[in-house]
Amino acid sequence: MYYPEPIAKLIDSFTRLPGIGSKTAARLAFHVLRMDEENVVEFAKALVSVKRNLLYCSVCCNITDTDPCRICQDKTRDPSCICVVQEPKDLIAMERMKEYNGKYHVLHGAISPMEGIGPDELRVSELLNRLTDERVQELILATNPNIEGEATAMYLSRLVKPFELRVTRIAHGLPVGGDLEYADEVTLSKALEGRREI
């Protein structure tokens, strides 16, 4: 089907987003066309702002607009415990339950040989640097309960053995194959309570 060039470019742009096929992209593009100009400009500014104004925290590797991030700057948080998550959205899911008061470390992925992702593509070296701080006593491995998350957790547990830390894994109150970002607060809370050493 023929679309005028501006609509065709917008549809093409939307199809680059995960989970957006050509029909959904066309619906979104035509929705944007119906929006008033002020809202479209605000939407465009928000997209540009995400790329220009966000960076990675130099401590925990989370996305932030300040460096270090607000969690790393928070003196009331427990520095003896670091919770390792795969993605920034997983950190947000953990924060939603409002029961964990330690620090975090974001790996930005999981080990997946099938996709060509090894430990060198993750933020593992930054994590190891943080473990030289004598205040750190426990590492909670909160990677997703799927094959990649389990492989990453096992790899990290072996890698950090020389640091003589307590290494725990969140309990499997989360469904196997699920993602932290979709879990409710009660499930996450139970998973955190039932973590175990590995």
C-alpha positions as CSV (number, residue, x, y, z in Angstrom):
1,M,0.0,0.0,0.0
2,Y,1.2,3.5,-0.8
3,Y,1.7,6.0,2.1
4,P,2.9,9.5,1.7
5,E,6.6,9.7,2.6
6,P,6.3,11.2,6.1
7,I,3.8,8.6,7.2
8,A,5.9,5.8,5.5
9,K,9.0,7.0,7.5
10,L,7.0,7.1,10.7
11,I,5.6,3.6,10.2
12,D,9.1,2.3,9.4
13,S,10.4,4.0,12.6
14,F,7.7,2.4,14.7
15,T,8.4,-1.1,13.2
16,R,12.0,-0.8,14.6
17,L,10.5,-1.0,18.1
18,P,10.3,-4.5,19.7
19,G,6.9,-6.2,19.4
20,I,5.6,-3.6,16.8
21,G,4.6,-5.2,13.5
22,S,3.6,-3.2,10.4
23,K,-0.1,-3.1,11.2
24,T,0.5,-1.8,14.7
25,A,3.1,0.7,13.4
26,A,0.5,2.0,10.9
27,R,-2.1,2.4,13.6
28,L,0.4,4.3,15.8
29,A,1.5,6.5,12.9
30,F,-2.1,7.5,12.1
31,H,-2.7,8.1,15.8
32,V,0.2,10.5,15.8
33,L,-1.3,12.2,12.7
34,R,-4.5,12.8,14.6
35,M,-2.7,14.3,17.7
36,D,-2.5,18.0,18.0
37,E,0.9,19.5,17.2
38,E,1.8,20.5,20.7
39,N,1.4,16.8,21.9
40,V,3.5,15.6,19.0
41,V,6.2,18.1,19.7
42,E,6.2,17.0,23.4
43,F,6.4,13.3,22.3
44,A,9.3,14.1,20.0
45,K,11.1,16.0,22.8
46,A,10.7,13.1,25.2
47,L,12.3,10.7,22.7
48,V,15.2,13.1,22.1
49,S,15.6,13.8,25.8
50,V,15.9,10.0,26.6
51,K,18.9,9.8,24.2
52,R,20.6,13.1,25.1
53,N,20.0,13.4,28.9
54,L,20.3,9.9,30.2
55,L,23.6,8.2,31.0
56,Y,24.8,5.2,33.0
57,C,25.7,5.5,36.6
58,S,29.4,5.2,37.1
59,V,28.8,3.1,40.2
60,C,25.9,0.7,39.6
61,C,25.5,1.1,35.7
62,N,21.8,1.9,36.0
63,I,20.3,4.5,33.7
64,T,20.2,7.9,35.3
65,D,20.1,11.6,34.7
66,T,22.7,12.3,37.5
67,D,26.0,10.6,38.2
68,P,26.1,8.8,40.5
69,C,22.4,7.9,40.4
70,R,20.1,8.7,43.3
71,I,20.2,5.2,44.7
72,C,24.0,5.2,44.9
73,Q,24.0,8.7,46.5
74,D,21.4,7.7,49.1
75,K,23.3,7.4,52.4
76,T,20.4,5.6,54.1
77,R,20.8,2.6,51.8
78,D,22.7,-0.5,53.1
79,P,26.1,-0.6,51.4
80,S,26.8,-4.2,52.7
81,C,24.4,-5.7,50.2
82,I,24.4,-5.5,46.3
83,C,21.5,-6.9,44.3
84,V,22.5,-7.8,40.8
85,V,19.8,-7.5,38.1
86,Q,19.9,-7.9,34.4
87,E,18.3,-4.7,33.2
88,P,17.3,-1.2,34.5
89,K,13.6,-2.2,34.3
90,D,14.4,-5.1,36.7
91,L,15.8,-2.6,39.2
92,I,12.6,-0.5,38.9
93,A,10.6,-3.7,39.6
94,M,12.6,-4.4,42.7
95,E,12.2,-0.8,43.9
96,R,8.4,-1.0,43.5
97,M,8.1,-3.5,46.3
98,K,9.7,-1.1,48.7
99,E,11.3,-3.8,50.9
100,Y,14.9,-3.9,49.7
101,N,17.2,-1.2,51.1
102,G,20.6,-2.2,49.7
103,K,22.5,-1.2,46.6
104,Y,22.2,-2.5,43.0
105,H,24.3,-3.5,40.1
106,V,22.8,-3.6,36.5
107,L,24.5,-6.1,34.1
108,H,22.6,-4.9,31.0
109,G,21.9,-8.4,29.8
110,A,22.6,-12.0,30.5
111,I,25.0,-14.6,29.2
112,S,23.5,-16.2,26.1
113,P,25.9,-18.1,23.8
114,M,23.1,-18.6,21.3
115,E,23.0,-14.8,20.8
116,G,26.7,-14.3,21.1
117,I,26.5,-12.6,24.5
118,G,29.3,-13.6,26.8
119,P,30.5,-12.1,30.1
120,D,32.6,-9.5,28.3
121,E,29.4,-7.9,26.9
122,L,28.0,-7.4,30.4
123,R,28.9,-5.0,33.2
124,V,30.8,-7.7,35.1
125,S,34.1,-6.0,35.5
126,E,32.4,-3.0,37.1
127,L,30.7,-5.4,39.6
128,L,34.1,-6.9,40.5
129,N,35.5,-3.5,41.1
130,R,32.7,-2.8,43.5
131,L,33.4,-6.0,45.5
132,T,36.8,-4.6,46.6
133,D,34.8,-2.4,49.1
134,E,35.1,-4.1,52.5
135,R,31.6,-3.0,53.4
136,V,30.1,-5.4,50.8
137,Q,29.1,-8.6,52.6
138,E,26.3,-10.1,50.4
139,L,25.6,-10.4,46.7
140,I,22.0,-11.1,45.8
141,L,21.8,-12.6,42.3
142,A,18.4,-11.5,41.0
143,T,18.8,-12.4,37.3
144,N,15.7,-13.7,35.6
145,P,14.7,-17.3,36.3
146,N,15.3,-18.6,32.7
147,I,18.2,-20.4,31.1
148,E,20.2,-17.2,30.4
149,G,19.5,-15.8,33.9
150,E,20.5,-19.0,35.6
151,A,23.7,-19.3,33.5
152,T,24.6,-15.8,34.5
153,A,23.9,-16.4,38.2
154,M,26.1,-19.5,38.2
155,Y,28.9,-17.8,36.3
156,L,28.9,-14.8,38.8
157,S,28.7,-17.1,41.8
158,R,31.8,-18.9,40.7
159,L,33.6,-15.7,39.7
160,V,33.1,-13.9,43.1
161,K,34.2,-16.9,45.2
162,P,37.6,-15.3,46.0
163,F,35.8,-12.3,47.6
164,E,34.4,-14.6,50.4
165,L,31.0,-12.9,50.2
166,R,27.6,-14.4,51.1
167,V,26.2,-15.1,47.6
168,T,22.4,-15.7,47.4
169,R,20.0,-16.3,44.6
170,I,16.4,-15.0,44.7
171,A,13.9,-17.7,45.4
172,H,11.8,-19.1,42.6
173,G,8.6,-17.5,43.7
174,L,8.9,-16.0,40.2
175,P,7.7,-18.2,37.3
176,V,10.4,-19.9,35.4
177,G,10.8,-18.2,32.0
178,G,9.3,-14.9,33.4
179,D,10.8,-11.5,33.7
180,L,11.2,-9.4,36.9
181,E,9.5,-6.4,35.4
182,Y,6.2,-8.3,35.0
183,A,6.1,-9.7,38.6
184,D,3.9,-8.2,41.2
185,E,5.3,-6.8,44.5
186,V,4.1,-9.7,46.6
187,T,5.8,-12.3,44.3
188,L,9.0,-10.2,44.3
189,S,8.9,-9.8,48.1
190,K,8.5,-13.6,48.6
191,A,11.3,-14.3,46.1
192,L,13.6,-11.9,47.9
193,E,12.7,-13.4,51.4
194,G,13.3,-16.9,50.1
195,R,16.7,-16.3,48.5
196,R,19.3,-19.0,49.0
197,E,23.0,-19.3,49.0
198,I,24.6,-20.8,45.8
